Amino acid sequence: MHSIFKLMAHPWFRLINYPQFALALFIYLYMALSNAPSEVEMPPATLLHITGNFLFALSAWCIFGARITLKQLLIWLVPFSILIEVGQSFTDTRISDMHDIAANFAGIALASGVCFLLNKLRESGTKNE
């Protein structure tokens, strides 16, 4: 498992991270701000909010994780999540909702827990080498 962190530190992997994060940001913004298709059956909104924010937070950790602390990442992710919810009120078919914000925070919190554990695992791997 520790070799995955060596791979993540490799310069080629870092080059892949930038387009991956740009794509994740595009998908996140598109899904959050585009009109919801009415003819397509979607999973529950809460699940979409939790999953979207979980994946986006993990993606952000992959690109920024080694250079900033988890707290700094959260300082960026939480307001960004709120701004996206506010931005939804400017679309035709979406509304801002406190339940959505809570679901966003749940996704970010879950990802933060995973990132915290991954950071601990990475730190223990560097101590053992």
N, C-alpha and C positions, 0 to 999 in steps of 0.2 A: 504493500500500500504506500509506503514511503517513496517508492520510485515514481509514483504519480506526481509527487511534488517536485521531484527532479525534472520530470517531463514538463511540468507547468512553468518551471523557471527557465527552460531552454529558450533561446532567442527566436527560434522558428515558431514555437508555440505562442510566444508573445505576439508575433506577427499575425497569427491566426485569430488571436483574441480580439484585435481591433475591429476587423470586419464582422466577427461574430457578435460583438457587443453592439455595433451599429445596426446589424440586422435585428437583434433582440429589442433594441430601442425602437426601431421602425415598427416591428410587429406589435409591441406593447402599445405604442401611440396609436397605431391604426385600429387595433382592437378596442382601445379605450375611447377613441374619439369619433370613429366612423358610425354611421347610422346602423342600428341593429337590424339584420335581415328578418323580416316578419315571416317569410315562408320557410325558413330553416328552423328546425327544432334545436334549441340550444340547451346545454346543461344549465342547472340553476345558476343565477347570477353570482351568488355567494361563492360557489365553487370556482367560477371563472375568475373572480377577483382574487381569491386566495391563491389559486394556481398561477395566475399571471404575475402577481407580485412576488410570489415565491421564486418563480423561474427568473424574473427580472433581477431580483436581489442576488440570486446565485450567480447570474451572469456578471453583474457588477462586481461581485466579490472575486470572480475569476480574473477580471482584468485589473482591478485595483487592490485586491486583497493583500498583496505583499508590500504595497507602498503606503497604505493608509490603515488606520485602525478600524475595527468593526464599529466603534462608536462614531468615528468620522463618516463612515459609510452610511450609518443610520441617520446622521444629521443631514445627509444629502437625500436619502431615499424617502424618508417620511414626508418632508415638505413637497417633494416631487409628486408623491402619491396623492397628496391633498390637492395640489394644483391640477392634476389630471382630473380629479373628481369635479373640481370647480369648472374646468374646461368642458366637461360633459354637459353642463347646463346651457352651453352655447350651441349645442347641436339640436337637430330637430326631434330626434327620437330618444334622447338620453336625458336623464335627470341626475342631479347630485343628491346623494342620500347618505345619511349617517351610518346606515347599515353597510353600505358599500365601503365607506372609509374604515369601518371596523374590520370588514373582511380584508381590505388592503393591509391593514396593520397586522392582522393574523398571518397573512402570507409572508410579510416582512419579518415578523417575529419567528415563524417557523424556519425561514431561511437563515435568520440570525443565529438560531440554535445550531443549525447544521454547520454554518460557517465557524461558529465558536468551537464546535467539536473538531472540525477540520483544522483550524488553527492550532488547537491543542495537539492534535495528531502530528501536524507538521513540526511543531516545537519539540515534541518528544523524539521525533525522528532525527532532528538535527543534534539533539543532546546525545543520542546513542551512537552517532557516527564519529 
